[in-house]
Each structure stands twice: as structure tokens, then as C-alpha cells.
Amino acid sequence: MQLLLLHLDDALELQPDFVRACTLAGACHHVDKRGGSAIRLWGRQKMLSDLGRDISRSLPSRGRGPQLAFMGSGDFHHVTALLLDTALERRPVSTTLVHFDNHPDWVNFEGGMHCGSWINSALSNPRIEKVVTVGVCSSDLRNPERKGANLRWLREGKLELYPYEHPPSRVSAEYGRGASYRQDGRALYWNSISEIGEENFIDLILSRIGTEAVYFTIDKDVLAADDAVTNWDQGRMRLPYLMALISEIGSRHRVVGADVIGDYSAPSYAGGLKTRLLKQAEIFIDQPRLRQAADAVRNINSAANHALLEVLAESME
């Protein structure tokens, strides 16, 4: 396993115990806060392509094991698409992307990638057979078409989405029936974890992964607030259950790569005045204000990262 700490903001630096443990374990560090400020929330394709090349160059050529990356705020989730492409270039096998998140990240976005749009890029990779998104509780599932959701992936069976809990979603088109939902009139009724039951859901998700290989991406906003502090609204999954899902899936499949995001960091943006104002307006509307002391934020996020590092390292052996 190759361990990468991707410093696009100061989220990981605020957890010195975790960074020290990773460094002792042989982690590579890629520091590009200026580039991170430019692509935070969204970035144009050239910026993202340049970052992808820089990350690849920062990895050692020896030891071609799967890569595990920790990379700060969930505002950078679109970087997962770059890491995924690199992982599948190294191991060109049919793969299922297992996506833990409080948001579906499926909106249409022109001219680049947004942290809420990157699933479209992941599904354009011919080696991704399917994306299984787990844990969403957010309002993104309310009238998703009006919010720019690309729901054709559901209809085509390339995407399955299992909320932790959520009421039906109102839609305007016909989507029929999928493995993770059924349609009745203009409502999609989701097969949620809370209705299925946590133990039963483990069996269900194992049955829905048809490839030998999997890639894990974990946005810690899928977790309840006691287990993570993020820049976004948070879900209801608890850390031990998330770890159980990773362990069960990892014990039955070959993990070709993984990444973890969702650590809180104070937003900082680069670019033109219009870009900075648009991003600031977006977070003012979409992101809650932080109400916890810095020490509590550090301790909660560091504990979760230590736990996730342990379970992911075991899965990637």
C-alpha cells in the first residue's frame, strides 16, 4: 500500500498526531495549497489535469501497491476522479466504486468538475462498472432534477444509491425500478439502510458488487457529528458501522485504491474576483457555520482518521 497525504488545505496539518503516524508509516506528502485554493469547490479542467499529473509524479515509482490518500476538506471530493483514474491506469481491471457520502455528487457541471459533480467523471471511466453510493441523508435527494442531478445513471443501472434514511424523492420523468429504488408515480422510494437494517444491508451491498476489484471513497460527512466535523451538513452513520462495511467489502474484494476526505478547514479561494465571490456565495448558502472549538474539531477528526487508516490498511494488504 502507498500512503499519500494530499495537502490542498490545512486540514491535515491541524492533526499533527495523525500526520506523524502517517509519516512514520512511510507516507508521501504532496503539498499544493495554492493549487488547492484554486480548485476548492470546483476547478477548470486544465487546473485539475495539471494537479493529477503533479500527484502522480509525487508518488514513488517503486512499490506499485494500491494507493490510500487522505486529502482534507470535502470541498475537494472532485480530486477523487483524478486518483481513481491513476489507480485504474495502474490496475486496468473492471471495478466498482463504493462511495460513502452524505451527498450524491451527481450534478451536471460544465467546463470542469465540482465537488458535487465528480460522479459523472468517474462513470465516464470505461473500467468503472458501477458506482454504489451509501449513506446519503441530505436534501440533495429532494427534487433532485431541479438541483441539476444527472439521474440517467440510475435508469441505466450504472449507479445505485442507498440513503441511510430519506423520504421519497419527487421527480418529473420516468425512471422505472432499480435495485436501490422503486418509482410510484412521480416519487422515487429509496431502499434505505434504516429500513433494511444495518446487518441486512451488509449482505445486500455485498450482493450488489459484481466485480472482483473495488475502490473506496469516503467523505466523512456521511458520519454523525459525534464522529466527524466537516465543512458540510452531516449524515447519521456511525463510525463503527462505516468501518464494518469497509472491512466486510474489503475482505471479499481486491481494493485497488481508496481515499478519505471530509476534515474541516477554513475555506480559502484563489482566482479572479468573480470566481471567489461565486464560491463564497455557494458556501454561504450550502454550508453550515462551525460551532465547535478547534481542539474538539482536531480530536474528533484525528480519531476518525486513525480508525479509517487502520481498517483501510487491513483491507488493502
N, C-alpha and C positions, 0 to 999 in steps of 0.2 A: 504494500500500500504506500502511495505517495501522499503525504500530508501537506496541504497548502493553506497558508493564511494569506488571504487576499485583503490588503489594507486599502480600501477605497474611501473609508471614513475613519473616525477614531474609535469605533465601537469596540474593536478587539483590544486596542491599547488601553482601554478603560478596564480591562480584565487581566491585569499583569500575571496573576497566578495561572490562568489558563494559557496565556501566551508562553509563559516559562515552561509549562508542562509540554506544550506542543514543540517548542524549540528543543527540549531535551529528547523528545521522541523523533527528532530529525526533520522537523517541518521546514519547508521552503517558505520564504516570505516574499510576497510581491507587493511593493508599496507604490501606489499611484493615486494619491489623494487629489491631485489636480485633475487627473483624468476622471476620477470618481465624481468630483463636483460637477463635471461637465455632463456626465451621463446619468446622474441621480434622477430618479423617477422615469426619465426617458432619455434616449440618445439617438442621434442620427446614425445611419448605417456605417459610414466611414469611421466614425469615432469608435463604434463597437467592434468593427473589424480590426482596427489598429490595436485595441485593447486585447482582443482574442489572440493576436499574434504575439503581443508582449507577454501575455500569461504563458503561452506555450514555450517561449524562449526562456522563461524563468525556471522551468522545470528541468531537473537533471535528465540527461539522456540515458543514464544507466538506471536500471530498476524500472521495468515497464509495468509495474503493478497498477491496479486501479487507483484513481485519484480521489481523495476526500478533501473538499475545500470548505473552509469557514470564511464567510465574507461580509460580516457586518449587517447593516440595515436591510430590511425587506424592500427598501426603495431600489435595491439593486437586483431584484429577482430576475430581470431580463438577462443578466450575465450568465444565468444557468444555461441559456440556449447556447452560449459560446462554449461553456465547459462540457456540455452534452455533445456538441459536435466534435470536440477534441477527443473525448472518451470513445466515441464511436469510430473515429478515424484510427485510433489505436487498436480497437477491437471491433471490427466491422461485422457485427452479428445482429440479428433481429432482437429487439429489446423492448421491454415495457417500461415506460416512465411512471414511477409511483410518486405522486405529488401530494404532499401533506401541506394544507394551507387553509386559512380562513377565507380565502378569496379564490375564485376560479381562474383568474388571469387569462381570460379568453376573449378580450375585446379586440375589435379591429383598430389598427393604428397605422397610419400612412407615413412612409418616409423614414422609418427606423423601427425601434422597439421601445415599448413602455413596460414598466414592471407589471402592468396589468394586461399585457398583450402577448407575452412571450410564448404561451402555449401554441399559438399559431405557427411560430417559427419552429418549435420543437416537432410539431406534427408534419412539417414540411420535410423533415429529415427522413429519407426513404428507409432507414433502418429502425425507425420507431414504429412498432406495430400498433401500439395503443398507449394512451395516457389514462391512468386511473387516478382521479383527484379525490382526496379523502379529507373530510373534517370541516367543510365549509359551513359556517353559520351566518355569514354576513348578509347584508341587504343587497348584495350583488345579484342574488337569485330572485329578487322581487322585480318583476317586469324586465327580465334580462335583455330582451331585444331592444328596449328603449335605451338601455345603457350601453349599446354597442356590442353585445355578446355575439360571437360567431357560433351559433348553435348548430350549424350543419355538421360539425364533428360528432355531436350526439346522434343525429339522424343516421350518419354513416357508420356508427359503431366504432369510430376511432377514439372517442372519448367516453369514459364512464365517470360519473360524478356521484359520490356518496357523501351527503352532508352529515355532520354529526347530529344535527336536528334542524329542521326547517319546514315551514308551511309550504303548500303548493305554490308554484310559480306561474304567473299569468303570462301567456304567450299569444301571439297573433297568427301563427302559422301551424300547419300540421306536422308533427314530429313522430306520430305513431307511438310505438312502445320500444323501449330499450332495456338493457339489463339493469340499469340503475334508476329507471323511472317508468311511469306509465302516463299516458295522456287521456284525460277525460274532458272533452270539450276544449276549452282554451286554457286548461290548467295542467301543468306537469306535476305529478305526485312523485316525490323522491323516495327511494329506498334508503332511509336514514339509519345511521348506526344506532341511535337511541331506540328506534322501533325494532330493528333487527335484534339488538342486544350485542354487547361488546364481544362476548365469546363467540356467538354465532357469526358475527361479522368477520372475525379472523378466518373462519372456514370459508366464508363467501369470497373474500378478497383473494384467498389462495386459489380458489376455483376460477377466478377471472383473469389470472395471469397465465397466458398461453405460451410465453417464451421462456427459454432457459435463463436468459440474461435480464437483469433489471438495473435501472438507475434510480436512485433515491434523491429527491429534492425536498428539503424540509424547511418551511417557513414557520418559525416559532410562534407566529401569530395564530396558528392553529390551536395553541395551548391556552388554557385558562390563565388569568392574570397572576395567579399564585405561582405559576411555573415559568413565566417569561414576561419580560417588559419590552414592548416593541413600539414602533412608530405608528402602528395601525390598530384598529379595533380587533379584539381577540375573540377566539372561539371558546369551546367548552371541553376540549380533550385534555386529559391529564397526562403528565409526562410518563408515568409508568406504563400507561396503555399505549402511548406512542412507541415507547421502547419495545413493548411486547410485539406490536405489529412489525416493526423493523426486524426484530430477532426471528420471528416466525417466517417472514418472507425471505430473509437472508439465509436462513438455514436450508431452504428448499430451492434457491435460485442463485445463480452466479451474479454477484454485484459488480458491474463494470465501472461504476463511479457513483459519487454522492456529493451533495453539497448541503450546507446548513446556513441559513440566513435568519434574520429577524431580531438582531440585537439593536436596542435603541441607540441612536446617535442624533445629536442636534443637526438639523438639516443645513447644508451649505451648498450653494449652487454657483457654477461658473457659466459663462456665456453672455450673450447680449442682454440688454435691459429687458426686452420683451420676453425672452425665454425665462429669465429669472422671475419676472413678475407673474408669468403664467404658472410656473411651478409653485411659487409661494401661494398663489390663489388656490391651486389644487389642494395643497396640504391644509390650507385654512378651512376648506370645505370638507375634506375627506378624512383628515387625521385628527384624533383626539389630542387634547393637551396632556402633557406628562404631569402627574401629580405626586410622584414618588421621589424620595431623596436619592441622591446619587449613589450612596453606599448601598442602599437596598436594591437599586437597579443593577449595580455591579454584581452583588452577591447572588441575586436570583438568576441572572443570565449566565454567570460563570458556572454555577452549579448545573444548570441545564446543559451547557456546552460540554462540561466534563462527562456528564452521563451519556450524552449523544456520541461523543468521541469514543467512549468505551464500547457502546453497543454497535456502532458502525464499524469500528476496527475489527471487532469479532466477526461481523458479517462479511468483511472483505478479506479475511485471511485465506 
